[in-house]
Amino acid sequence: RRERALARSRLALAELGRRGVRAGIIGSLAAGRFRAHSDVDFLVLECPAALRYAIEGALERIMDDIAFDVVYLDELDAGVRARAIAQLKHAADL
């Protein structure tokens, strides 16, 4: 399941990039603690205004049955933002 989550996450990040969205992965998948019931946490760094909150549909199609969350960097308070950026992994790092 972890390998499938990694592959789908890489595809999702590539698709987001084609749409002008800068994003990465945080949480258990980024930290190497992904388990059977884990979800994938996407951290959106930059996103065109027209796509904000609309990218979830694209992610649903790509991620299929793998649960995910989308977190927007600019909605996090400073302390959480720093921790999120510290654990951020881009597609090439997964």
MARDO-97114 format. One line per 8 residues: number of its first residue (from 1); their letters; for each residue x, z, y of C-alpha. Coordinates in nm, 3 decimals. Each point is the difference from the previous one (the first is absolute). Example, Ala and Ser with C-alpha at 12.3 -4.5 7.8 and 13.67 -1.06 7.14 Angstrom:
% MARDO-97114
1) AS) 1.230/0.780/-0.450; 0.137/-0.066/0.344
This chain:
% MARDO-97114
1) RRERALAR) 0.000/0.000/0.000; 0.289/0.075/0.237; 0.151/-0.346/-0.051; -0.337/-0.161/0.066; -0.045/0.210/0.315; 0.347/-0.103/0.118; -0.068/-0.369/-0.062; -0.340/0.011/0.172
9) SRLALAEL) 0.142/0.196/0.292; 0.274/-0.258/0.052; -0.262/-0.277/0.000; -0.217/0.197/0.242; 0.288/0.064/0.240; 0.091/-0.369/-0.007; -0.360/-0.097/0.078; -0.020/0.252/0.283
17) GRRGVRAG) 0.326/-0.138/0.140; -0.142/-0.353/-0.001; -0.290/0.134/0.207; 0.233/0.158/0.255; -0.033/0.355/-0.130; 0.315/0.212/-0.034; -0.054/0.251/-0.278; 0.171/0.187/-0.278
25) IIGSLAAG) -0.067/0.248/-0.276; 0.013/0.379/0.023; -0.109/0.277/-0.234; 0.046/0.025/-0.374; 0.086/-0.366/-0.060; 0.271/0.007/0.268; 0.135/0.330/-0.133; 0.006/-0.108/-0.364
33) RFRAHSDV) -0.268/0.251/-0.101; -0.279/-0.251/-0.069; -0.213/0.110/-0.297; -0.311/-0.119/-0.186; -0.242/0.133/0.262; 0.212/-0.062/0.310; -0.104/-0.233/0.277; 0.216/-0.224/0.217
41) DFLVLECP) 0.041/0.105/0.362; 0.055/-0.282/0.249; 0.141/0.094/0.339; -0.085/-0.255/0.270; 0.269/-0.004/0.267; -0.136/-0.285/0.213; -0.318/-0.198/-0.033; -0.170/-0.269/0.210
49) AALRYAIE) -0.304/0.157/0.166; -0.239/-0.245/-0.167; 0.118/0.111/-0.345; -0.005/0.373/0.056; -0.221/0.159/-0.265; -0.076/-0.346/-0.139; 0.304/-0.026/-0.227; -0.156/0.224/-0.264
57) GALERIMD) -0.197/-0.294/-0.142; 0.316/-0.200/-0.062; 0.162/0.304/-0.156; -0.299/0.057/-0.228; 0.030/-0.353/-0.138; 0.373/0.029/-0.059; 0.012/0.357/-0.128; -0.293/-0.065/-0.237
65) DIAFDVVY) -0.072/0.326/-0.185; 0.294/0.194/0.147; -0.127/0.252/0.255; 0.160/-0.004/0.344; -0.016/0.155/0.345; 0.091/-0.154/0.333; 0.159/0.218/0.267; 0.067/-0.123/0.353
73) LDELDAGV) 0.323/0.133/0.151; -0.143/0.031/0.351; -0.278/0.228/-0.127; 0.241/0.259/-0.140; 0.121/0.300/0.199; 0.372/0.013/0.077; 0.101/0.228/-0.289; -0.190/-0.195/-0.264
81) RARAIAQL) 0.121/-0.328/0.152; 0.364/0.105/-0.036; -0.050/0.100/-0.365; -0.183/-0.325/-0.077; 0.272/-0.214/0.154; 0.267/0.195/-0.188; -0.157/-0.090/-0.336; -0.106/-0.355/0.089
89) KHAADL) 0.098/-0.271/-0.248; -0.029/-0.371/0.070; -0.069/-0.255/-0.276; 0.370/-0.066/-0.058; 0.061/0.373/-0.048; -0.267/0.050/-0.267
